């Protein structure tokens, strides 16, 4: 309860300089970044450092990096990921520009959908009285971004033969090939707030904080899949009408 109260107070606190207080925006931003990541660690989300955008490219300096600023620094990220506050705080202070990911399929899964579909599904879930847990917004605004629903994990069954890796749905480096719902489970990861994205895209933010209980993913799945299907149908119709608007040569 104390952790929840502190995180809620941080979200509501005045911005730097709004009350005549601390105007050192760099130190305030650094403290805010650390607060956000420690809140995620306290919620049980395993955290690891990630690359960050460098212009429109990636700090990893890989030519043609397919996911600039959106992948872990270490190839051993699943082993590195931790909820240890001291380790997370040390990373935040020594890796001043780094983004951070949370490894899924260990303590939680993530259902990742287009933001428009997510808002539609969220309205339905709330109207039905279904509990929804932490949610982040990632990427650009309406029509381009993603909404990520954090859920309890189904990636650690008693029978190890029953679990499936994220690759059966999508892999982190091929996510753009899956415009609908992506189920991040074992073998995947997602960016945590306040990670930054290339270009002028807004940073990853919490829509609902990590202090909320994690729901069973199956309680959200039907609403999310229906909303994604409707979103894809609208996108297909709009694409068709745009194509039909061009004159056809004789």
N, C-alpha and C positions, 0 to 999 in steps of 0.2 A: 504493500500500500504506500509505503514511503517513497519507493522508486517511482511508482505511478504518479504521485503528487509532484515529485521533483520534475519529472519529464513534462507534465502538463503545465507547470509553472514556467518552464523554460520556453515552451511554445508560445505562451501568452506574454512573455516579458517584452518591455519596450525595446525598440530598435536602438542601435547606437546613436547617441546624441539627441534622442527624442526628449529626454528629460533633463538635459543639461549636464549629464554625467559623463561617463567614459566615452571619448570620441576617438580612441585608438581603434579604428575599424579592423586593423589587422589582428590585433590581439583578441578583440571581441569575436571575430570570425573564427579564429583558431580555437577559442574556448567553446564556441557553439558547435564546431565540428567535432571536438572531443566529446562534448556532452551527448551529441546524437549517436556517436558510435559506441560509447559506453552504455547508453540506454539499450542499444541493440544487443550488446554483449550480455547485459544484465537480463535481457529477455530470453537468453539461451541461444541466440543466433551465432553460429561459429563464423568468425571474421578472419579475413586474410587481406593483405595489401594488394592493390591492383594498379595497373598502368593508368596514366592520365593523359588527356588530350594535349597535343603539342601543335598548336594551330589547328589545321584540319586533319592532322595526322596523329600519330601515337608516340608516346614517350619511349616505347620499346624499340623504336627506330627500325622495326621490321618493314621492309619495302612492301607496300600494298597490304599492310595489316588489315585483315577483314573486319576487325572489331576494335577500332581505335579507342583507347581509354576505357574499354569495357571487358578486359580480361585480367586474370591474376598476374602478378609479377613472377611468381614461382611456379614451375611445372609441378611441384609437389604441393599445390595449394590445398588439396584435401587433407593432407597431413598437417600442414601449417595452420589451417583454420582453427581458431580458438575462441573461447569465451573468457579467457583470463584477462581481468581488467588491467593488470600491470603491463602485460604484453601489448594489449591494444593501445593503451595510453602511450607506451614507448614508441610504437609505430607511428601514431598520430603526430608525435612531437618531432620525430627524426625524419619522417617522410612527409614533408610539409605540403607537397602537391599531389600526393597519391590519392587515388580513389580507393574504395574498399568494397569487397564482395562478401557475400555470405554464402557458404556452401549449403546446398539444399540436400534433402534426403537423409540428413543426420538427426536434426531436431525439428525440422519443418520442411514442408514443400511450398511451392509457389505456383499459383495458377495465373498465367500471364496472358492478357487479352488486349486488343486495341482499346484505346481510352474511350471511344464512343460506345463500344459494346459494353465496356466495364461500367460506365455510368448508367446505361440502361439496365444492366443486370443488378447493379447496386440498388436502384430504385425498386425493382421487383422484390429483391431479397428483404429490404427494409419493410416494404408493404406487407410481406408475408410474415413478418416478425422473426425472420431467421437471423441468428447472431452472425455478424461478420467481424473478422479479426483485423489485424494490421493490414494496411493498404499503402502502396507507394505509387507515385506517378513518375514515369520516366520518359524523357524525350520531349518532342515538340508538342504544340497544342492540339486543338481539335482535329481529329482525323489522322494524325501522324504519330502521336505518342502511344504509350502503353500504360495499362493499369495492372498492378501486380497485387494479387490477393494472397496473403501469407496464411497457410493452413497447417494443421498437424500433418506429420509425415506418414505416408504409407510405404516408405522405402526401407523399413527395418522390420520385416515380418519375422515371426518365430521360425518359420521354415525358409531358409535362405534360398531355396529353389524357386520361391514364389516372387521374389523381388525382380523388378525390371529396371534397367538403367535408363537414364534420360535419352540416350541415343535412339531408343525405340520410338520416341516422340520427336525430339529434335535435339541437336547438339548446340552448345553455346555459340559455336562459330558458324552455324548454318541457320540461325534463328530467322534471318530475313526471308528464308524460303518457306517459313511457316507463318503466314499472316494472321491466322486465326488463333485458337487457343494453344498455348504451350504449357505443358505440365513439367515444371522443373522439379525433379526428384533426385535420386542418387546419381552422382556423376555430373551434376550441373551446378550453376551458381547464378546469382543475380546481384546487381549493384545495389549498394545501400546509400541512403542519404548521408551526407550531402554531395555525393559524387557528381562530377561535372562531365559534360558530354561535348563532342567536337562542335566547332562552329558556334552558332548563336543559340543552340538548343538550351532550354532551361535545365538547371540542375535537377537531379533526382530528389524528390521531396516526399515526406509522409503526408498522406491524406488522413490516415488513422494510425496512431502511434503503436510502437512495438509492445507497449505494456498490456495491450488487449489480449484476451485468451485466444488461442488458435482453434478455429473450428475444424471439424472433419471436412476434408475437401469434397466428399460426396454430397454434402448438404448445399454446396455452392455450384456443383458441376452442371446440373441441368440448366439453371438460369444462365450461366456463363456460356454454355454451348449454344443455347437458343439465341442469345444475344449476338454471338459471333456469327451464327448462320444468317441472321437478319442483316447484320452489318455487311457481310460478304455479298449478299443478294443486292443490297442497295449499291454497293461499290461496282458490282457487275453491270447493273442497270445504268449507272452514271457513265461508266466507261463505254457502254454500247451507244448511248445517246450522244456522247462526245464524238465517237467515231462516225456515227450516222450524219452528224452535222457537216462533215466534209463532202464536197461534191464528188460524185463518182464519174471518172472519165469515160468517154464513149469509145 
